[in-house]
Amino acid sequence: MPSVDARVRAVPFTRSAIMGQEEAYLAEALRQRHLSGDGPFTKRCHALLEGRLGVPKALLTTSGTHALEMAALLLDLQPGDEVIVPSYTFVSTVNAFVLRGAVPVFADIRPDTCNLDERALASLVTPRTRAIVPVHYAGVACEMDEILRVAARHGLAVVEDNAHGLFGTYRGRELGTLGVVAAQSFHDTKNFSAGEGGALLVNDPALAERAEIVREKGTNRSRFFRGQVDKYSWVDVGSSYLPSELVAAFLLGQLEAEGRIQAHRRRLWEAYHRELADWCRAVGAVPPAVPAHCGPSWHLYYVLMPDLDARTRLIAHLRERGITAVFHYLPLHTSEYGRRFGGRAGALPVCEDVSDRLLRLPLYNDMSDDDLDHVLHALRAWR
């Protein structure tokens, strides 16, 4: 592996950054000495998300993975039930449902947006299908009109995996508000980070109270603290999905800085798109596609290289210049566990092709113009 000269400017793929009142809020949480979940900072995050997105209920979780696990519990999935998911996604999208005994039915993706190919949905639905899980890749919306039509026709739940898409839109509607529930991630790699963390957005009011119970170890503890019952007890299946107040305090500072964060990420994304247009044509790469009716979340910028060899050589070229650029998912249907647990997955050619060619470029909240220029200069030097 080529070594990196210590004098070379280092540009990471991503990193966390203090964007507002995070440190002050952490200090305040420590002074208040309420460090367990559902304290004042958690409630402020809930109120901010509910007001900003217009959802009936937002519940912070310890991770986006746990938000998806809550979704699987709320759907009462049984062993053998089928859930349609794109194969090009993170393993949490599937694990949450496999843990309930459900069978993931892997779908191919679109070659333009790398999202679940809605045109294949109808052929994947069977009498055992219970849910469709669209993943808004890179924060660009799936074609939700068709996905929702197929779901309504067959009586299926739609669970949005919106780990990439907070504050992105589809035909003017906020991502995460289109399915019955949606999972958000506040992992260190996301636009809004708490190190680890997530949220479940509950769009069906009928599920709101049960979501609180599932999140609180299967107890009606939240109703007790609101004075709705005189004691709380175990009333349902559940687990401990509450993050600490320290996580919520940091996250609140990030969410309150939405305007600054999103404006900066958009400027970086658009600079990549503009400045690399000629380079992409010259080397045979393909930039990301954003349909006119989709408002991206500016989560990540990628290019599709001509083939696996070109991507491998470019990663090495950038590494020699101190720049970390990375590929993304390996198709789940080709993995050992995908073959073991997946149902009816045939060849998914687009998914496999994209997995070999996609390269993500550095993009983070405090990325400077000098960082960006260094990446662009290195890319233009590669042929």
C-alpha positions as CSV (number, residue, x, y, z in Angstrom):
1,M,0.0,0.0,0.0
2,P,1.5,3.4,-0.9
3,S,2.5,5.5,2.0
4,V,1.2,9.1,2.5
5,D,3.8,11.8,2.8
6,A,3.3,13.5,6.2
7,R,3.5,16.9,4.4
8,V,0.5,16.1,2.2
9,R,-2.7,17.8,3.1
10,A,-5.0,15.2,4.8
11,V,-8.7,15.3,3.8
12,P,-10.8,12.7,5.6
13,F,-13.9,11.2,4.0
14,T,-16.0,12.5,6.9
15,R,-15.6,13.9,10.4
16,S,-17.8,15.4,13.1
17,A,-17.8,19.1,13.9
18,I,-19.2,21.4,16.6
19,M,-21.8,23.5,14.7
20,G,-23.6,25.4,17.4
21,Q,-24.4,25.1,21.1
22,E,-23.4,21.5,21.5
23,E,-20.7,22.1,24.2
24,A,-22.9,24.5,26.2
25,Y,-25.8,22.0,26.1
26,L,-23.5,19.1,27.3
27,A,-22.4,21.3,30.2
28,E,-26.0,22.1,31.0
29,A,-27.0,18.5,31.0
30,L,-24.1,17.7,33.4
31,R,-25.2,20.5,35.7
32,Q,-28.8,19.2,35.7
33,R,-27.6,15.7,36.6
34,H,-30.3,14.1,34.5
35,L,-28.3,11.9,32.3
36,S,-30.8,9.0,31.6
37,G,-33.2,9.1,28.7
38,D,-36.2,11.3,28.1
39,G,-35.0,14.3,30.0
40,P,-35.3,18.0,29.0
41,F,-32.9,17.8,26.0
42,T,-34.6,14.7,24.6
43,K,-38.0,16.5,24.8
44,R,-36.6,19.5,23.0
45,C,-35.3,17.3,20.2
46,H,-38.7,15.6,20.0
47,A,-40.4,19.0,19.8
48,L,-38.0,20.3,17.2
49,L,-38.4,17.3,14.9
50,E,-42.2,17.2,15.3
51,G,-42.5,20.9,14.6
52,R,-40.0,21.0,11.7
53,L,-41.4,17.9,9.9
54,G,-45.0,18.1,10.9
55,V,-45.1,14.5,12.2
56,P,-47.4,13.3,15.1
57,K,-44.6,11.7,17.1
58,A,-40.8,11.7,17.0
59,L,-38.9,9.5,19.4
60,L,-35.1,9.6,19.8
61,T,-33.4,6.2,19.8
62,T,-29.9,4.9,20.5
63,S,-29.3,4.4,16.7
64,G,-31.0,4.3,13.3
65,T,-30.7,0.5,13.6
66,H,-32.8,0.6,16.7
67,A,-35.4,2.8,15.1
68,L,-35.8,0.2,12.4
69,E,-36.1,-2.6,15.0
70,M,-38.9,-0.6,16.6
71,A,-40.6,-0.4,13.2
72,A,-40.4,-4.1,12.9
73,L,-41.9,-4.6,16.3
74,L,-44.7,-2.1,15.6
75,L,-45.7,-4.0,12.4
76,D,-46.1,-7.3,14.5
77,L,-44.0,-9.2,11.9
78,Q,-44.2,-13.0,12.2
79,P,-41.7,-15.6,11.0
80,G,-42.1,-16.1,7.3
81,D,-43.5,-12.7,6.6
82,E,-41.8,-11.0,3.6
83,V,-40.3,-7.5,3.5
84,I,-39.2,-6.0,0.2
85,V,-35.8,-4.2,0.6
86,P,-33.2,-2.9,-1.8
87,S,-30.1,-5.1,-1.8
88,Y,-27.9,-2.0,-2.1
89,T,-28.2,-0.8,1.5
90,F,-26.7,-1.1,4.9
91,V,-27.2,-4.4,6.8
92,S,-29.4,-2.7,9.5
93,T,-32.2,-2.3,6.9
94,V,-32.4,-6.0,6.8
95,N,-31.3,-7.1,10.3
96,A,-34.2,-5.3,11.9
97,F,-36.7,-7.5,10.1
98,V,-34.7,-10.7,10.2
99,L,-34.6,-10.4,14.0
100,R,-38.4,-10.8,13.9
101,G,-38.2,-13.9,11.7
102,A,-39.2,-12.0,8.5
103,V,-37.7,-12.9,5.1
104,P,-36.0,-10.0,3.2
105,V,-36.9,-10.1,-0.5
106,F,-34.1,-8.3,-2.2
107,A,-34.9,-5.8,-5.0
108,D,-32.7,-4.2,-7.6
109,I,-32.1,-0.5,-7.8
110,R,-32.4,2.2,-10.4
111,P,-29.3,3.0,-12.4
112,D,-29.8,6.8,-12.1
113,T,-30.5,7.4,-8.4
114,C,-29.3,4.0,-6.9
115,N,-32.7,3.8,-5.2
116,L,-35.1,0.9,-4.9
117,D,-36.5,0.3,-8.5
118,E,-40.2,0.9,-8.0
119,R,-40.9,-0.7,-11.4
120,A,-39.9,-4.1,-10.0
121,L,-42.1,-3.9,-7.0
122,A,-45.3,-5.5,-8.3
123,S,-43.5,-8.6,-9.4
124,L,-42.0,-9.1,-5.9
125,V,-45.3,-8.9,-3.9
126,T,-46.8,-12.2,-2.7
127,P,-49.5,-13.1,-0.2
128,R,-46.8,-13.2,2.5
129,T,-45.5,-9.6,1.8
130,R,-46.1,-7.3,4.7
131,A,-43.9,-4.2,4.1
132,I,-41.8,-2.3,1.6
133,V,-38.7,-0.5,2.9
134,P,-37.5,2.2,0.5
135,V,-34.0,3.6,1.3
136,H,-33.5,7.2,0.1
137,Y,-29.9,6.7,-1.1
138,A,-27.6,9.7,-0.7
139,G,-30.6,11.7,0.5
140,V,-32.4,11.7,-2.9
141,A,-36.0,10.4,-2.7
142,C,-37.2,7.1,-4.0
143,E,-40.2,7.3,-6.4
144,M,-42.6,7.3,-3.5
145,D,-45.8,7.8,-5.6
146,E,-45.5,4.4,-7.2
147,I,-44.2,2.8,-4.0
148,L,-47.2,4.1,-2.1
149,R,-49.6,3.0,-4.9
150,V,-48.2,-0.6,-4.8
151,A,-48.4,-0.6,-1.0
152,A,-52.0,0.6,-0.9
153,R,-53.1,-1.8,-3.6
154,H,-51.8,-4.8,-1.6
155,G,-52.4,-3.5,1.9
156,L,-48.7,-3.2,2.8
157,A,-46.9,-0.9,5.2
158,V,-44.2,1.4,4.0
159,V,-41.2,1.9,6.3
160,E,-38.8,4.7,5.2
161,D,-35.2,4.1,5.9
162,N,-34.3,7.7,5.9
163,A,-30.9,7.5,7.4
164,H,-29.5,9.7,4.6
165,G,-32.4,11.9,3.9
166,L,-33.4,14.1,6.9
167,F,-34.7,17.5,5.5
168,G,-34.7,16.2,1.9
169,T,-38.0,16.3,0.0
170,Y,-40.2,14.5,-2.5
171,R,-42.6,16.6,-4.4
172,G,-42.4,19.2,-1.7
173,R,-43.0,16.7,1.2
174,E,-40.4,16.0,3.8
175,L,-38.6,12.6,3.5
176,G,-39.5,10.5,6.6
177,T,-43.1,11.7,6.5
178,L,-44.4,9.5,3.7
179,G,-44.5,6.0,5.2
180,V,-46.3,4.8,8.3
181,V,-43.0,5.2,10.2
182,A,-39.5,6.2,9.2
183,A,-36.0,5.6,10.7
184,Q,-33.5,8.4,11.1
185,S,-29.8,8.1,11.9
186,F,-27.6,10.5,13.8
187,H,-24.5,8.4,13.4
188,D,-21.1,10.3,13.1
189,T,-21.2,10.1,9.3
190,K,-24.6,11.9,9.0
191,N,-25.4,15.5,8.3
192,F,-26.6,15.8,11.9
193,S,-24.6,13.7,14.3
194,A,-24.7,12.6,18.0
195,G,-21.9,10.2,17.5
196,E,-24.4,7.4,17.7
197,G,-28.1,7.9,17.7
198,G,-31.3,7.8,15.7
199,A,-35.0,8.6,15.8
200,L,-38.3,6.9,14.8
201,L,-40.8,9.2,13.1
202,V,-44.3,7.9,13.7
203,N,-46.6,9.2,11.0
204,D,-49.6,7.0,11.8
205,P,-51.1,8.4,15.1
206,A,-52.6,5.0,15.8
207,L,-49.0,3.7,16.4
208,A,-47.8,6.6,18.6
209,E,-48.7,5.3,22.0
210,R,-47.5,1.8,21.3
211,A,-44.2,3.2,19.9
212,E,-43.6,4.8,23.3
213,I,-44.3,1.5,25.0
214,V,-42.0,-0.5,22.7
215,R,-39.2,2.1,23.3
216,E,-39.6,1.9,27.1
217,K,-38.9,-1.8,27.5
218,G,-42.6,-2.7,26.8
219,T,-43.9,-0.6,29.7
220,N,-46.4,2.2,29.9
221,R,-43.8,4.3,31.8
222,S,-44.4,7.4,29.6
223,R,-48.1,7.4,30.4
224,F,-47.2,7.2,34.1
225,F,-44.9,10.3,33.9
226,R,-47.7,12.2,32.2
227,G,-50.1,11.2,35.0
228,Q,-52.3,9.1,32.8
229,V,-51.9,6.0,35.0
230,D,-51.0,5.8,38.7
231,K,-48.3,3.2,38.2
232,Y,-46.6,1.6,35.2
233,S,-46.2,-2.0,34.3
234,W,-45.1,-4.4,31.5
235,V,-47.8,-4.2,28.8
236,D,-46.1,-5.2,25.6
237,V,-42.9,-6.5,24.0
238,G,-40.2,-4.0,23.8
239,S,-36.6,-3.1,24.6
240,S,-34.4,-0.2,25.8
241,Y,-34.1,2.2,22.9
242,L,-33.7,5.5,24.8
243,P,-30.4,7.5,24.3
244,S,-28.9,9.4,27.2
245,E,-29.4,13.1,27.8
246,L,-25.8,13.7,26.7
247,V,-26.5,12.3,23.3
248,A,-29.7,14.4,23.1
249,A,-27.9,17.5,24.3
250,F,-25.3,17.2,21.5
251,L,-27.9,16.4,18.9
252,L,-30.0,19.4,19.8
253,G,-27.1,21.7,19.1
254,Q,-26.7,20.0,15.7
255,L,-30.4,20.2,14.8
256,E,-30.6,23.8,15.7
257,A,-27.8,24.5,13.3
258,E,-29.8,23.1,10.4
259,G,-29.6,26.2,8.3
260,R,-25.8,26.5,8.5
261,I,-25.2,22.8,8.0
262,Q,-27.4,22.3,5.0
263,A,-26.4,25.5,3.3
264,H,-22.7,24.6,3.6
265,R,-23.2,21.0,2.5
266,R,-25.3,22.2,-0.5
267,R,-22.5,24.5,-1.5
268,L,-20.0,21.7,-1.4
269,W,-22.2,19.3,-3.3
270,E,-23.0,21.8,-6.0
271,A,-19.3,22.7,-6.3
272,Y,-18.4,19.1,-6.9
273,H,-21.2,18.7,-9.4
274,R,-20.2,21.9,-11.3
275,E,-16.4,21.5,-11.2
276,L,-16.4,17.8,-12.0
277,A,-18.7,17.9,-15.0
278,D,-16.0,18.0,-17.6
279,W,-13.8,15.6,-15.7
280,C,-16.6,13.0,-15.6
281,R,-17.1,13.3,-19.3
282,A,-13.3,12.9,-19.9
283,V,-12.8,9.8,-17.8
284,G,-16.2,8.2,-18.4
285,A,-17.6,8.7,-14.9
286,V,-21.2,9.4,-14.2
287,P,-22.2,12.1,-11.6
288,P,-25.3,11.6,-9.3
289,A,-28.7,12.2,-10.7
290,V,-31.3,14.2,-8.9
291,P,-34.8,14.2,-10.4
292,A,-36.5,17.6,-10.6
293,H,-39.2,16.7,-8.1
294,C,-36.6,15.6,-5.5
295,G,-35.0,18.0,-3.0
296,P,-31.8,16.3,-1.8
297,S,-30.5,16.4,1.7
298,W,-26.9,17.0,0.5
299,H,-25.8,13.9,2.4
300,L,-23.0,12.7,0.1
301,Y,-21.5,13.2,-3.3
302,Y,-20.5,10.2,-5.4
303,V,-19.4,9.4,-8.9
304,L,-19.9,6.1,-10.8
305,M,-16.5,5.2,-12.3
306,P,-16.4,3.2,-15.6
307,D,-15.5,0.0,-13.9
308,L,-14.0,-1.6,-10.7
309,D,-10.4,-1.3,-11.9
310,A,-10.8,2.5,-12.5
311,R,-12.3,3.0,-9.1
312,T,-9.6,1.0,-7.4
313,R,-6.9,3.0,-9.2
314,L,-8.5,6.3,-8.3
315,I,-8.9,5.4,-4.6
316,A,-5.2,4.6,-4.5
317,H,-4.3,7.9,-6.4
318,L,-6.3,9.9,-3.9
319,R,-4.9,8.1,-0.9
320,E,-1.3,9.0,-2.0
321,R,-2.4,12.6,-1.8
322,G,-3.9,12.3,1.7
323,I,-7.5,12.1,0.5
324,T,-9.9,9.4,1.8
325,A,-12.5,8.4,-0.8
326,V,-14.4,5.2,-0.3
327,F,-16.8,2.8,-2.0
328,H,-20.1,1.9,-0.4
329,Y,-22.3,-1.1,0.1
330,L,-21.6,-4.7,-1.0
331,P,-24.9,-6.1,-2.3
332,L,-26.7,-7.9,0.6
333,H,-28.1,-10.7,-1.6
334,T,-24.5,-11.8,-2.4
335,S,-23.4,-12.0,1.2
336,E,-23.3,-15.2,3.2
337,Y,-26.2,-14.1,5.4
338,G,-28.1,-12.7,2.5
339,R,-28.1,-16.0,0.8
340,R,-29.1,-17.7,4.0
341,F,-32.0,-15.5,5.0
342,G,-33.0,-13.8,1.8
343,G,-36.0,-14.9,-0.2
344,R,-36.3,-15.3,-4.0
345,A,-33.4,-13.1,-4.9
346,G,-32.3,-13.7,-8.5
347,A,-29.7,-11.7,-10.4
348,L,-29.8,-8.0,-9.5
349,P,-27.5,-6.6,-12.2
350,V,-27.8,-2.9,-11.5
351,C,-27.1,-3.3,-7.8
352,E,-24.0,-5.4,-8.5
353,D,-22.8,-3.0,-11.2
354,V,-23.2,0.1,-9.0
355,S,-21.5,-1.6,-6.1
356,D,-18.4,-2.1,-8.2
357,R,-18.3,1.4,-9.6
358,L,-19.6,3.9,-7.0
359,L,-17.0,6.1,-5.2
360,R,-17.9,8.5,-2.4
361,L,-16.0,11.8,-2.2
362,P,-15.2,13.7,1.0
363,L,-18.0,15.9,2.3
364,Y,-18.4,17.1,5.9
365,N,-19.8,19.9,7.9
366,D,-16.6,21.9,8.4
367,M,-15.0,21.0,5.1
368,S,-13.1,24.1,4.0
369,D,-12.6,25.5,0.5
370,D,-9.0,24.5,0.7
371,D,-10.0,20.9,1.4
372,L,-12.4,21.0,-1.5
373,D,-9.8,22.5,-3.9
374,H,-7.3,19.8,-2.9
375,V,-9.8,17.1,-3.7
376,L,-10.7,18.7,-7.1
377,H,-7.1,19.2,-8.0
378,A,-6.3,15.5,-7.2
379,L,-9.2,14.3,-9.2
380,R,-8.3,16.4,-12.3
381,A,-4.8,15.0,-12.1
382,W,-6.1,11.4,-12.6
383,R,-6.7,9.9,-15.9
